[in-house]
């Protein structure tokens, strides 16, 4: 495999170009030679960690024109001038124009090697500092995505920052509503991947559609397989085949629940499980996040008030006390819905715990009433609390909406 060039050499003198390239290569510096500056500029990357050696006197685009173009395209890449006709005035002009240093031809081998080593070391430090600053900035931004100060969410953020820049498959898992989609997008945004983010919902996805979607995703993008355990055996085989390709998009996977249990129960095949379980990250449920509930509640209340054009509702001590005791089986998704109902003045719906958490199974009539109530609540939220607009969304008369709101306990 060919090494990435550490030096770009630009010189229209073929003999000098070939001899200098051979010498630098023999000293361990991967070098790419160009006969003119335009060719070199086509390949120049602003974040490249190498340096440019460029002659001053060349036909067409001379060294000073190349220097000016490099400073515009990649201001931090070190640029070293070379000339057989140099003098102090030309050296000063080059330095003022942004050159890192200046060499006279014939170039002394020891001087060239010393300058190259110093320049590459300095460039390496600049790149590392840039990456460190980006890491610090990403951490600050990540705290705005995965909000909270609890030990559980801080550990989650730490793991994400360590893994996000790495070109590996990441498996996100946790209970429903813990924020797997938000986290997947954050990983994409804080990674080194420059392409687009493509979520693929694996629930009820047919095999032909899955193949077509994967063929359409460019290699530089990120693909997020949501609810991977919902795919059938053939679909999982298609994903496994995709993961084994040498050139493909960055892959993120999310599973509701414990992925090991999904594997043991046969929801995830052996073939796929060991391909995706490279870097698992568990998103903590809300009940493990201490006082984050109240931080998130304030955020969701302000968001809902802004969207619905409503004032912030009062929050009593009794309400906070009940929130502290509640197990939040729906996690962030449920808390956001509760905040929306508070803003709209609707009942919070926290007077029961779903079956499976110690509560008795609801009767058929109770379940149907709860379902109807949820439909009405959603319509009211989408209508900003306006009952007439909600009735229009539900395609029923306003009077019937009032009657059903009374029947389901949404109106006294």
C-alpha positions as CSV (number, residue, x, y, z in Angstrom):
1,X,0.0,0.0,0.0
2,X,1.5,3.3,-1.1
3,X,2.2,5.8,1.8
4,X,0.5,9.2,1.8
5,X,3.0,11.9,0.6
6,X,4.6,13.9,3.3
7,X,6.1,16.3,0.7
8,X,4.8,17.9,-2.4
9,X,7.7,19.0,-4.7
10,X,6.9,21.6,-7.4
11,X,9.6,22.3,-10.0
12,X,9.6,22.4,-13.8
13,X,13.3,21.3,-14.0
14,X,12.9,17.5,-14.7
15,X,16.4,16.6,-13.6
16,X,16.2,18.5,-10.3
17,X,12.7,17.2,-9.6
18,X,13.7,13.6,-10.1
19,X,16.9,13.8,-8.2
20,X,15.4,15.6,-5.2
21,X,12.4,13.2,-5.1
22,X,14.8,10.2,-5.1
23,X,16.9,11.7,-2.3
24,X,13.9,12.5,-0.1
25,X,12.4,9.1,-0.7
26,X,15.8,7.5,0.3
27,X,15.7,9.4,3.6
28,X,12.2,8.0,4.4
29,X,10.0,11.0,3.2
30,X,7.2,9.9,0.9
31,X,7.3,12.6,-1.9
32,X,5.0,13.4,-4.8
33,X,6.5,15.6,-7.6
34,X,4.7,18.0,-9.8
35,X,5.9,19.9,-12.9
36,X,3.7,22.9,-12.2
37,X,1.7,24.4,-9.4
38,X,-1.7,23.9,-10.9
39,X,-1.3,20.1,-10.8
40,X,-0.3,20.3,-7.2
41,X,-3.2,22.6,-6.2
42,X,-5.7,20.1,-7.6
43,X,-4.6,17.6,-4.9
44,X,-4.0,20.0,-2.0
45,X,-6.1,19.3,1.2
46,X,-6.3,22.1,3.8
47,X,-5.8,19.5,6.6
48,X,-2.9,17.6,5.0
49,X,-0.1,17.2,7.4
50,X,2.8,17.6,4.9
51,X,4.7,20.5,3.4
52,X,5.3,22.0,0.0
53,X,8.7,22.6,-1.6
54,X,8.3,24.9,-4.6
55,X,10.7,26.5,-7.1
56,X,10.4,30.3,-7.7
57,X,11.2,30.6,-11.4
58,X,8.8,28.4,-13.4
59,X,7.0,28.9,-16.7
60,X,3.4,30.0,-16.5
61,X,2.6,30.0,-12.8
62,X,5.7,31.1,-10.8
63,X,6.5,30.2,-7.2
64,X,5.0,33.4,-5.8
65,X,1.7,32.8,-7.7
66,X,1.7,29.2,-6.3
67,X,2.3,30.6,-2.8
68,X,-0.6,33.0,-3.1
69,X,-2.9,30.2,-4.2
70,X,-1.8,27.9,-1.5
71,X,-2.3,30.5,1.2
72,X,-5.9,31.0,-0.1
73,X,-6.7,27.3,-0.3
74,X,-4.7,25.9,2.6
75,X,-3.4,28.7,4.8
76,X,-1.7,26.4,7.4
77,X,0.2,24.1,5.1
78,X,3.9,25.0,5.3
79,X,5.4,26.4,2.0
80,X,9.2,26.4,1.4
81,X,10.6,28.4,-1.5
82,X,13.6,27.3,-3.6
83,X,15.5,29.3,-6.2
84,X,18.8,29.3,-8.0
85,X,18.7,33.1,-8.3
86,X,17.7,34.0,-4.7
87,X,18.9,37.0,-2.7
88,X,17.9,38.5,0.7
89,X,15.2,40.7,-0.9
90,X,13.5,37.7,-2.6
91,X,13.7,35.8,0.7
92,X,12.0,38.6,2.6
93,X,9.3,38.8,-0.1
94,X,8.6,35.1,0.2
95,X,8.4,35.2,4.0
96,X,6.1,38.2,3.9
97,X,4.0,36.4,1.4
98,X,3.5,33.5,3.9
99,X,6.3,31.2,3.1
100,X,7.6,29.1,6.0
101,X,11.2,29.3,4.9
102,X,13.6,29.8,2.0
103,X,16.3,27.6,0.4
104,X,18.8,28.5,-2.3
105,X,19.8,26.1,-5.1
106,X,21.9,24.1,-5.3
107,X,20.2,22.9,-2.1
108,X,22.6,21.4,0.4
109,X,21.3,17.9,1.5
110,X,21.9,18.4,5.2
111,X,20.2,21.8,5.2
112,X,17.2,20.4,3.2
113,X,16.8,17.4,5.6
114,X,17.1,19.5,8.7
115,X,14.5,22.0,7.4
116,X,12.1,19.3,6.3
117,X,12.3,17.5,9.7
118,X,11.7,20.7,11.6
119,X,8.8,21.8,9.4
120,X,7.0,18.4,9.5
121,X,7.3,18.3,13.3
122,X,5.9,21.8,13.5
123,X,3.1,20.9,11.2
124,X,2.3,17.8,13.2
125,X,2.0,19.9,16.4
126,X,-0.4,22.3,14.6
127,X,-2.6,19.4,13.4
128,X,-2.7,17.9,16.8
129,X,-3.6,21.2,18.4
130,X,-6.4,21.7,15.8
131,X,-7.8,18.2,16.6
132,X,-7.6,18.9,20.3
133,X,-9.5,22.2,19.9
134,X,-12.1,20.4,17.8
135,X,-12.4,17.7,20.4
136,X,-13.0,20.4,23.1
137,X,-15.6,22.1,20.9
138,X,-17.3,18.8,20.2
139,X,-17.5,18.0,23.9
140,X,-19.2,21.3,24.5
141,X,-21.6,20.7,21.7
142,X,-22.3,17.1,22.7
143,X,-23.4,18.4,26.2
144,X,-26.0,20.3,24.3
145,X,-27.2,17.1,22.5
146,X,-27.1,14.6,25.3
147,X,-28.2,16.9,28.1
148,X,-27.6,16.2,31.8
149,X,-25.1,16.1,34.6
150,X,-25.7,12.6,36.0
151,X,-22.8,10.2,36.2
152,X,-24.6,7.9,33.7
153,X,-25.0,10.4,30.9
154,X,-21.5,11.9,31.5
155,X,-20.0,8.4,31.1
156,X,-22.1,7.9,27.9
157,X,-20.7,11.2,26.5
158,X,-17.2,10.2,27.4
159,X,-17.5,6.9,25.5
160,X,-19.0,8.6,22.5
161,X,-16.2,11.1,22.2
162,X,-13.7,8.3,22.3
163,X,-15.4,6.2,19.7
164,X,-17.0,8.7,17.3
165,X,-13.9,9.7,15.3
166,X,-12.9,6.0,14.8
167,X,-14.0,4.3,11.5
168,X,-15.7,1.4,13.3
169,X,-19.3,0.1,13.5
170,X,-21.0,1.4,16.7
171,X,-23.9,-0.4,18.3
172,X,-26.3,1.8,20.3
173,X,-28.7,0.0,22.7
174,X,-31.1,0.9,25.4
175,X,-34.7,1.1,26.3
176,X,-37.3,2.7,24.0
177,X,-37.1,6.5,24.1
178,X,-33.6,6.8,25.4
179,X,-32.4,8.9,22.5
180,X,-30.7,6.5,20.1
181,X,-31.6,8.5,17.0
182,X,-30.3,11.7,18.5
183,X,-27.1,9.9,19.6
184,X,-26.5,8.4,16.1
185,X,-26.8,11.8,14.5
186,X,-24.3,13.2,17.1
187,X,-21.8,10.5,16.4
188,X,-22.0,11.3,12.7
189,X,-21.6,15.1,13.3
190,X,-18.6,14.6,15.7
191,X,-16.8,12.0,13.6
192,X,-14.4,12.6,10.7
193,X,-17.0,11.5,8.2
194,X,-17.8,14.4,5.8
195,X,-20.8,12.9,4.0
196,X,-24.5,12.8,4.7
197,X,-26.5,10.9,7.5
198,X,-28.9,8.2,6.2
199,X,-31.3,6.6,8.8
200,X,-32.9,3.3,7.7
201,X,-35.8,2.1,9.8
202,X,-35.6,-1.7,9.8
203,X,-39.1,-2.2,11.1
204,X,-41.3,-3.6,8.3
205,X,-38.6,-3.0,5.7
206,X,-38.7,-5.3,2.7
207,X,-35.5,-6.8,1.3
208,X,-35.7,-5.2,-2.1
209,X,-36.1,-1.7,-0.6
210,X,-33.1,-2.4,1.8
211,X,-30.9,-3.4,-1.1
212,X,-31.9,-0.4,-3.1
213,X,-31.2,2.0,-0.3
214,X,-27.8,0.6,0.5
215,X,-26.8,0.8,-3.2
216,X,-27.7,4.5,-3.2
217,X,-25.6,5.5,-0.2
218,X,-22.1,7.0,-1.1
219,X,-19.0,5.6,0.6
220,X,-18.3,8.8,2.4
221,X,-21.7,8.9,4.2
222,X,-23.0,7.4,7.4
223,X,-25.9,4.9,7.5
224,X,-27.9,4.3,10.7
225,X,-29.8,1.0,10.9
226,X,-32.6,1.7,13.4
227,X,-34.2,-1.3,15.2
228,X,-31.9,-3.8,13.5
229,X,-33.5,-6.6,15.5
230,X,-36.7,-6.0,13.6
231,X,-35.2,-7.2,10.3
232,X,-36.0,-10.6,9.0
233,X,-33.3,-13.2,8.4
234,X,-32.8,-12.3,4.7
235,X,-32.6,-8.6,5.6
236,X,-30.0,-9.3,8.3
237,X,-28.0,-11.3,5.7
238,X,-28.1,-8.3,3.4
239,X,-26.8,-6.0,6.1
240,X,-24.0,-8.5,7.0
241,X,-23.0,-8.7,3.4
242,X,-22.8,-4.9,3.3
243,X,-20.7,-4.7,6.5
244,X,-18.1,-7.1,4.9
245,X,-17.6,-4.8,1.9
246,X,-14.2,-3.1,1.8
247,X,-15.6,0.2,0.6
248,X,-18.9,1.3,2.2
249,X,-20.5,4.0,4.3
250,X,-19.8,4.4,8.1
251,X,-22.3,2.1,9.9
252,X,-24.2,2.8,13.1
253,X,-26.7,0.4,14.5
254,X,-29.4,0.7,17.2
255,X,-31.3,-2.0,19.1
256,X,-34.1,-1.6,21.6
257,X,-33.2,-3.6,24.7
258,X,-30.1,-5.7,25.4
259,X,-28.4,-6.8,22.2
260,X,-27.0,-10.0,23.8
261,X,-30.5,-11.0,24.7
262,X,-31.7,-10.2,21.2
263,X,-29.0,-12.5,19.9
264,X,-29.7,-15.3,22.4
265,X,-33.4,-15.2,21.5
266,X,-32.7,-15.4,17.8
267,X,-33.8,-11.8,16.9
268,X,-30.3,-11.1,15.7
269,X,-28.5,-13.8,13.7
270,X,-25.0,-15.1,14.7
271,X,-23.7,-13.8,11.4
272,X,-24.8,-10.3,12.0
273,X,-24.4,-10.0,15.8
274,X,-20.6,-10.5,15.7
275,X,-20.2,-7.9,12.9
276,X,-22.2,-5.2,14.7
277,X,-21.2,-5.8,18.3
278,X,-17.8,-4.1,17.9
279,X,-18.3,-1.0,19.9
280,X,-21.5,-1.2,22.0
281,X,-22.7,1.9,23.8
282,X,-25.6,1.7,26.3
283,X,-27.9,4.7,26.6
284,X,-29.0,5.0,30.2
285,X,-32.8,5.0,31.0
286,X,-34.2,8.2,32.6
287,X,-34.6,6.5,36.0
288,X,-30.8,6.0,36.3
289,X,-30.1,9.7,35.5
290,X,-30.8,11.2,39.0
291,X,-31.9,14.9,38.7
292,X,-31.5,15.0,34.9
293,X,-35.3,14.6,34.7
294,X,-35.8,18.2,36.0
295,X,-33.1,19.7,33.7
296,X,-34.8,17.9,30.7
297,X,-38.3,18.9,31.8
298,X,-37.4,22.6,31.8
299,X,-35.9,22.2,28.3
300,X,-38.9,20.4,27.0
301,X,-41.4,22.9,28.6
302,X,-39.6,25.8,27.0
303,X,-39.5,24.1,23.6
304,X,-43.3,23.2,23.8
305,X,-44.2,26.7,25.0
306,X,-42.4,28.2,22.0
307,X,-43.9,25.8,19.5
308,X,-47.5,26.2,20.8
309,X,-47.3,29.9,21.5
310,X,-48.3,29.2,25.2
311,X,-46.8,30.6,28.5
312,X,-44.7,28.3,30.6
313,X,-46.9,26.5,33.1
314,X,-46.3,26.6,36.8
315,X,-44.6,23.5,38.2
316,X,-45.5,22.7,41.8
317,X,-43.5,20.8,44.4
318,X,-46.1,18.1,44.3
319,X,-45.6,17.6,40.6
320,X,-41.8,17.5,41.0
321,X,-42.1,15.0,43.8
322,X,-44.3,12.7,41.7
323,X,-41.8,13.0,38.8
324,X,-39.0,12.0,41.2
325,X,-40.8,8.8,42.1
326,X,-42.1,7.9,38.6
327,X,-40.1,5.2,36.8
328,X,-40.5,6.8,33.3
329,X,-40.8,3.6,31.3
330,X,-41.0,5.7,28.1
331,X,-37.9,7.7,29.0
332,X,-37.1,10.9,27.1
333,X,-39.9,10.4,24.6
334,X,-42.5,10.1,27.5
335,X,-41.0,13.1,29.4
336,X,-41.3,15.3,26.3
337,X,-45.0,14.3,25.8
338,X,-45.7,15.1,29.5
339,X,-44.1,18.5,29.0
340,X,-46.3,19.2,26.0
341,X,-49.4,18.2,28.0
342,X,-48.4,20.5,30.8
343,X,-48.0,23.4,28.4
344,X,-51.4,22.7,26.9
345,X,-53.1,22.2,30.3
346,X,-54.0,18.6,29.7
347,X,-53.9,15.8,32.3
348,X,-50.3,14.4,32.6
349,X,-51.3,10.7,32.4
350,X,-48.8,9.6,35.1
351,X,-51.4,8.0,37.4
352,X,-50.6,4.5,36.2
353,X,-47.5,2.4,35.3
354,X,-47.6,0.3,32.1
355,X,-48.1,-3.4,32.5
356,X,-44.8,-5.2,33.0
357,X,-43.7,-2.8,35.7
358,X,-45.9,-4.3,38.5
359,X,-49.2,-2.9,37.4
360,X,-52.2,-5.2,36.5
361,X,-53.0,-5.6,32.8
362,X,-55.7,-3.1,31.7
363,X,-59.2,-4.4,30.6
364,X,-60.3,-4.1,27.0
365,X,-62.5,-1.1,27.8
366,X,-59.7,0.6,29.7
367,X,-57.2,-0.1,26.9
368,X,-59.5,1.3,24.3
369,X,-60.2,4.4,26.4
370,X,-56.5,5.0,26.9
371,X,-55.9,4.6,23.1
372,X,-58.6,7.1,22.3
373,X,-57.3,9.5,24.8
374,X,-53.8,9.3,23.3
375,X,-55.2,10.1,19.8
376,X,-57.1,13.1,21.1
377,X,-54.1,14.4,23.1
378,X,-51.9,14.1,20.0
379,X,-54.4,16.0,17.9
380,X,-54.6,18.8,20.5
381,X,-50.8,19.0,20.6
382,X,-50.5,19.3,16.8
383,X,-53.3,21.9,16.9
384,X,-51.5,24.0,19.6
385,X,-54.4,23.4,22.0
386,X,-57.0,24.8,19.7
387,X,-60.0,22.4,20.0
388,X,-61.6,23.5,16.7
389,X,-58.4,22.8,14.8
390,X,-58.0,19.5,16.6
391,X,-61.5,18.5,15.6
392,X,-60.6,19.3,12.0
393,X,-57.5,17.1,12.2
394,X,-59.6,14.2,13.6
395,X,-62.3,14.9,10.9
396,X,-65.1,14.9,13.5
397,X,-67.5,17.7,14.6
398,X,-66.3,19.9,17.4
399,X,-69.3,18.8,19.6
400,X,-68.2,15.2,19.3
401,X,-64.7,16.1,20.2
402,X,-66.0,17.8,23.5
403,X,-68.0,14.7,24.3
404,X,-65.1,12.3,23.7
405,X,-62.8,14.5,25.7
406,X,-65.3,14.3,28.6
407,X,-65.6,10.5,28.2
408,X,-61.8,10.0,28.3
409,X,-61.2,12.4,31.2
410,X,-59.7,15.2,29.3
411,X,-62.5,17.6,30.2
412,X,-64.2,17.9,33.6
